[in-house]
Amino acid sequence: MEEEIEETLRIVLIEPIELAEKRLLSIWERSANNLSNTHPLRLELALTISRFYAQNLDNIEKAQEFARTVYNESEFFFSLN
């Protein structure tokens, strides 16, 4: 899973925007089943998706909403431990 995420992070830099978004969201959903909410690679992926929304789609609100959701999920995870 980790190698697949790293490969995706490299590939989306050269893909068309629509395909890159699909690929990022697909790997995000699959990473939820394989990595904890606080896994460094999952957090890097979250940052990449948030940055993608802000820079490539020029959608700051969506970027902030995504980042906030990830933060809240991680914070909830820490509150359980």
FISELUM-410524 format. One line per field, with one value per atom (N, C-alpha, C): atom name; chain; x, y, z. Coordinates in nm, 4 decimals. Example, Ala and Ser with C-alpha at 12.3 -4.5 7.8 and 13.67 -1.06 7.14 Angstrom:
BEGIN
atome = c(N,CA,C,N,CA,C)
chaine = c(A,A,A,A,A,A)
x = c(1.3190,1.2300,1.3200,1.2850,1.3670,1.2900)
y = c(-0.5690,-0.4500,-0.3300,-0.2250,-0.1060,0.0030)
z = c(0.7800,0.7800,0.7800,0.7080,0.7140,0.7870)
END
This chain:
BEGIN
atome = c(N,CA,C,N,CA,C,N,CA,C,N,CA,C,N,CA,C,N,CA,C,N,CA,C,N,CA,C,N,CA,C,N,CA,C,N,CA,C,N,CA,C,N,CA,C,N,CA,C,N,CA,C,N,CA,C,N,CA,C,N,CA,C,N,CA,C,N,CA,C,N,CA,C,N,CA,C,N,CA,C,N,CA,C,N,CA,C,N,CA,C,N,CA,C,N,CA,C,N,CA,C,N,CA,C,N,CA,C,N,CA,C,N,CA,C,N,CA,C,N,CA,C,N,CA,C,N,CA,C,N,CA,C,N,CA,C,N,CA,C,N,CA,C,N,CA,C,N,CA,C,N,CA,C,N,CA,C,N,CA,C,N,CA,C,N,CA,C,N,CA,C,N,CA,C,N,CA,C,N,CA,C,N,CA,C,N,CA,C,N,CA,C,N,CA,C,N,CA,C,N,CA,C,N,CA,C,N,CA,C,N,CA,C,N,CA,C,N,CA,C,N,CA,C,N,CA,C,N,CA,C,N,CA,C,N,CA,C,N,CA,C,N,CA,C,N,CA,C,N,CA,C,N,CA,C,N,CA,C,N,CA,C,N,CA,C,N,CA,C,N,CA,C,N,CA,C,N,CA,C,N,CA,C)
chaine = c(A,A,A,A,A,A,A,A,A,A,A,A,A,A,A,A,A,A,A,A,A,A,A,A,A,A,A,A,A,A,A,A,A,A,A,A,A,A,A,A,A,A,A,A,A,A,A,A,A,A,A,A,A,A,A,A,A,A,A,A,A,A,A,A,A,A,A,A,A,A,A,A,A,A,A,A,A,A,A,A,A,A,A,A,A,A,A,A,A,A,A,A,A,A,A,A,A,A,A,A,A,A,A,A,A,A,A,A,A,A,A,A,A,A,A,A,A,A,A,A,A,A,A,A,A,A,A,A,A,A,A,A,A,A,A,A,A,A,A,A,A,A,A,A,A,A,A,A,A,A,A,A,A,A,A,A,A,A,A,A,A,A,A,A,A,A,A,A,A,A,A,A,A,A,A,A,A,A,A,A,A,A,A,A,A,A,A,A,A,A,A,A,A,A,A,A,A,A,A,A,A,A,A,A,A,A,A,A,A,A,A,A,A,A,A,A,A,A,A,A,A,A,A,A,A,A,A,A,A,A,A,A,A,A,A,A,A,A,A,A,A,A,A)
x = c(0.0823,0.0000,0.0870,0.1914,0.2761,0.3454,0.3945,0.4577,0.3580,0.2362,0.1318,0.0996,0.0952,0.0689,0.1834,0.3060,0.4212,0.4220,0.3886,0.3817,0.2718,0.1576,0.0470,0.0875,0.1574,0.2004,0.2934,0.3725,0.4595,0.3801,0.2894,0.2154,0.1242,0.0556,-0.0439,0.0176,0.1482,0.2132,0.2125,0.1972,0.2045,0.0734,-0.0278,-0.1562,-0.2487,-0.3461,-0.4493,-0.5237,-0.5741,-0.6347,-0.7465,-0.8358,-0.9498,-0.9029,-0.8066,-0.7545,-0.6754,-0.5996,-0.5222,-0.6152,-0.7243,-0.8190,-0.8802,-0.9207,-0.9775,-0.8794,-0.7549,-0.6526,-0.6251,-0.6155,-0.5898,-0.7023,-0.8264,-0.9396,-0.9534,-0.9192,-0.9251,-0.8242,-0.7015,-0.5990,-0.6287,-0.6914,-0.7301,-0.8305,-0.9313,-1.0333,-0.9719,-0.8822,-0.8206,-0.7243,-0.6598,-0.5660,-0.6400,-0.7661,-0.8442,-0.8568,-0.8540,-0.8667,-0.7333,-0.6225,-0.4915,-0.3993,-0.4230,-0.3356,-0.4172,-0.3564,-0.4256,-0.4416,-0.5322,-0.5559,-0.4322,-0.3413,-0.2233,-0.0952,-0.1082,0.0098,0.0712,0.2029,0.2666,0.2381,0.2335,0.2073,0.0632,-0.0283,-0.1692,-0.1843,-0.1124,-0.1182,-0.0537,0.0536,0.1152,0.0180,-0.0513,-0.1510,-0.2623,-0.3051,-0.4093,-0.3624,-0.2380,-0.1836,-0.1757,-0.1373,-0.1290,-0.2661,-0.3686,-0.5038,-0.5526,-0.5290,-0.5708,-0.5001,-0.3701,-0.2938,-0.3421,-0.3778,-0.4299,-0.5571,-0.6481,-0.7717,-0.7411,-0.6485,-0.6182,-0.5455,-0.4450,-0.3608,-0.4114,-0.4563,-0.4944,-0.6395,-0.7264,-0.8678,-0.9093,-0.8154,-0.8408,-0.9655,-0.9747,-1.0898,-1.0407,-1.0158,-0.9616,-1.0585,-1.1873,-1.2865,-1.2833,-1.2763,-1.2725,-1.1431,-1.0339,-0.9045,-0.9101,-0.9669,-0.9774,-1.0703,-1.1811,-1.2768,-1.2137,-1.1417,-1.0770,-0.9730,-0.8884,-0.7847,-0.8466,-0.9532,-1.0209,-1.0772,-1.1362,-1.1915,-1.0817,-0.9703,-0.8579,-0.8040,-0.7903,-0.7414,-0.8351,-0.9642,-1.0611,-1.0591,-1.0437,-1.0352,-0.9102,-0.7994,-0.6750,-0.6846,-0.7430,-0.7590,-0.8473,-0.9541,-1.0420,-0.9651,-0.8812,-0.8007,-0.7115,-0.6462,-0.5583,-0.6368,-0.7581,-0.8372,-0.8788,-0.8790,-0.9157,-0.7997,-0.6792,-0.5603,-0.5125)
y = c(-0.1188,0.0000,0.1256,0.1263,0.2444,0.2749,0.1728,0.1934,0.2463,0.1973,0.2423,0.3907,0.4328,0.5735,0.6603,0.6188,0.6959,0.7074,0.5988,0.6015,0.6966,0.6937,0.7828,0.9286,0.9580,1.0958,1.1458,1.0574,1.0957,1.1112,1.0193,1.0174,1.1382,1.1775,1.2845,1.4177,1.4299,1.5546,1.5751,1.4671,1.4792,1.4437,1.4085,1.3690,1.4890,1.4748,1.5779,1.5915,1.7081,1.7380,1.6405,1.6107,1.5240,1.3841,1.3328,1.1997,1.1998,1.3045,1.3151,1.3175,1.3940,1.4006,1.2632,1.1944,1.0599,0.9651,0.9699,0.8810,0.9123,1.0403,1.0789,1.0336,1.0556,1.0183,0.8664,0.7962,0.6505,0.5948,0.6435,0.5930,0.6386,0.7545,0.8023,0.7057,0.6677,0.5753,0.4397,0.3925,0.2627,0.2695,0.3821,0.3953,0.3933,0.4315,0.4303,0.2894,0.1901,0.0512,-0.0101,0.0523,-0.0084,0.0684,0.1977,0.2794,0.3529,0.3752,0.4495,0.5958,0.6655,0.8070,0.8930,0.8444,0.9230,0.8712,0.7769,0.7247,0.8394,0.8577,0.9701,0.9752,0.8610,0.8592,0.8995,0.8578,0.8978,1.0486,1.1025,1.2470,1.3241,1.2693,1.3318,1.3319,1.2220,1.2128,1.3153,1.3304,1.4296,1.5708,1.6001,1.7316,1.7523,1.6497,1.6576,1.6832,1.6137,1.6332,1.7741,1.8197,1.9551,2.0588,2.0412,2.1323,2.1248,2.0053,1.9858,2.0694,2.0624,2.1418,2.2914,2.3351,2.4780,2.5279,2.4529,2.5025,2.4655,2.3432,2.2985,2.3293,2.3199,2.3473,2.4858,2.5576,2.6923,2.6947,2.5946,2.5804,2.5745,2.6921,2.7026,2.6438,2.6670,2.6164,2.4634,2.3994,2.2531,2.2023,2.2713,2.2340,2.2445,2.3528,2.3718,2.2686,2.2420,2.1444,2.0052,1.9672,1.8366,1.8290,1.9312,1.9331,1.9312,2.0052,2.0088,1.8716,1.8036,1.6704,1.5731,1.5766,1.4871,1.5186,1.6469,1.6874,1.6363,1.6552,1.6117,1.4606,1.3861,1.2401,1.1990,1.2671,1.2358,1.2756,1.3889,1.4358,1.3392,1.2912,1.1929,1.0664,1.0236,0.9028,0.9203,1.0372,1.0602,1.0688,1.1177,1.1291,0.9921,0.8916,0.7559,0.6846,0.7286,0.6606,0.7246)
z = c(0.0000,0.0000,0.0000,0.0808,0.0906,-0.0422,-0.1088,-0.2395,-0.3411,-0.3337,-0.4263,-0.4040,-0.2789,-0.2493,-0.3001,-0.2746,-0.3219,-0.4737,-0.5422,-0.6886,-0.7357,-0.6702,-0.7057,-0.6877,-0.5796,-0.5557,-0.6668,-0.7234,-0.8354,-0.9654,-0.9906,-1.1172,-1.1325,-1.0261,-1.0395,-1.0792,-1.0682,-1.1081,-1.2590,-1.3346,-1.4807,-1.5504,-1.4745,-1.5342,-1.5538,-1.6438,-1.6548,-1.5215,-1.4931,-1.3632,-1.3266,-1.4195,-1.3880,-1.3473,-1.4207,-1.3919,-1.2605,-1.2376,-1.1135,-0.9922,-1.0014,-0.8891,-0.8621,-0.9678,-0.9532,-0.8858,-0.9317,-0.8784,-0.7309,-0.6970,-0.5581,-0.4657,-0.5077,-0.4226,-0.4112,-0.5168,-0.5136,-0.4134,-0.4212,-0.3294,-0.1868,-0.1709,-0.0377,0.0259,-0.0500,0.0020,0.0367,-0.0497,-0.0228,0.0949,0.1140,0.2261,0.3603,0.3596,0.4838,0.5399,0.4537,0.4978,0.5375,0.4977,0.5180,0.6118,0.6301,0.7132,0.8189,0.9334,1.0388,0.9974,1.0635,1.0330,1.0564,1.1398,1.1736,1.1076,1.0177,0.9466,0.8652,0.8744,0.8036,0.6536,0.5892,0.4451,0.4147,0.4987,0.4810,0.5021,0.6000,0.6232,0.5080,0.4511,0.3343,0.2155,0.1987,0.0922,0.1135,0.2370,0.2686,0.2350,0.2698,0.2376,0.0870,0.0148,-0.1313,-0.1922,-0.1421,-0.1946,-0.1647,-0.0429,-0.0069,-0.0937,-0.1136,-0.1990,-0.3440,-0.3887,-0.5240,-0.5442,-0.4462,-0.4568,-0.4617,-0.3784,-0.3710,-0.4957,-0.5407,-0.6496,-0.7882,-0.8058,-0.9395,-0.9730,-0.8738,-0.8992,-0.8517,-0.7890,-0.7379,-0.6482,-0.5614,-0.4730,-0.3280,-0.2725,-0.1364,-0.0344,-0.0539,0.0421,0.0493,-0.0657,-0.0691,-0.0059,-0.0317,0.0274,0.1790,0.2292,0.3737,0.4366,0.3716,0.4230,0.4305,0.3271,0.3266,0.4382,0.4485,0.5514,0.6915,0.7114,0.8414,0.8778,0.7812,0.8059,0.8463,0.7761,0.8080,0.9469,0.9766,1.1089,1.2180,1.1989,1.2999,1.3188,1.2109,1.2212,1.2986,1.2735,1.3433,1.4904,1.5165,1.6546,1.7336,1.6705,1.7353,1.7665,1.6741,1.6952,1.8183,1.8315,1.9461,2.0762,2.0711,2.1942,2.2471,2.1604,2.2028,2.2710,2.2433,2.2986,2.4261)
END
